[in-house]
């Protein structure tokens, strides 16, 4: 059984509260997407519409499973925040009621949209899902199974590294709309995988996982690294089949496997107070693998034309794009260029030199892409470099950069 002090319990409660807030925001987003609100529909809702919403309707199997799964994280987080003195029955009932209230609010909001159909069936299933999660969480706690918080290297984590991890997760979850079709993959797993191979996508995913490992290594102490890296990596792979418009690519699976030895090499270097060269060495290893892979990904498949395409500097790329589908989306561009600036700074290069070098690199890549069919030169990359440089400069000013972390023992 894990024994925690008051400080650890408070830290766990705080982390749980933040996770619950993000979970509710995600549930609202997924339930109301694509946000096609029309308040005039409320005036047209008559008795027939109300009776239709309150009538019990047998849902399709995919909707049934999706509704039961959708509120499981919400229920587990809510029951974890309830006071232990309430007793198990009261905590489960409170969680069930919270799930029902949230579901009713969402269903009422759906009544104002054009494409959504509110139903009392969904409310019931969502409440049951929250109650089941509460029972499972309390049962696990009774067996002594409790979540353990990863140990950070410092009390003030590197916000740029946190942003890089968030961008990686967002690039996999976008458009942040789950689809119940992923349930079919449990019976037909072959359909979940995109078997077509892409060397450019492989290079992009390889660079992405190496950077993810470097970012988490800078945030976590060695014994907590794999505790968080593996769940994030596996959730990234799972997100490809859970969210709409995506499939898990063979290129990403292979890239993840190939990246693991490099990530293990970065993670195994245990520092002691004053031996800061391990942090710099880890950043250099990440750059050695990620930089050429990113350039290859940016320019693949190297089908250059004799005549350049039109330059479209002021256009904005789509929010995200599957890495094998040509030009990367805005989230991928933000991820890779922010990571490049951050990694170069982690090697203790002067920030002014990093800014000049990365702006030049980004502009050259964009101009080169203008000679490839289906590509266009855009300002998204250089703008991300400017923003990332400003963030790294601000991080260094408040004393959470690599220089400050050198004086903090990891054990």
ABEGO torsion letter per residue (X at the ends): XBBBBAAAAAAAAAAAAAAAAAAAAAAAAAAAOAGBBBAAAAAABBAAAAAAAABBBBBBAAAAAAAAAAAAAAAAAAAAABBAAAEAAAAAAAAAAAAAAAAAAAAAAAAABAABBBBAAAAAAAAAAAAAAAAAAAAAAAAGBBBBBBBBABABBBAAAAAAAAAAAAAAAOAGBBBAAAAAAAABAAAABBABBBAAAAAAAAAAAAAAAAAAAAABBAAAAAAAAAAAAAAAAAAAAABBGBBBBAAAAAAAAAAAAAAAAAAABBBBBGBAAAAAAAAAAAAAAAAAAAAAAAAOAGBBBABBBBBBAABBBBABBBAAAEBBBAAAAAAAAAAAAAAAAAAGBBAAAAAAAAAAAAAAAAAAAAABBGBBBBAAAAAAAAAAAAAAAAAAAAGABAAAAAABBAX
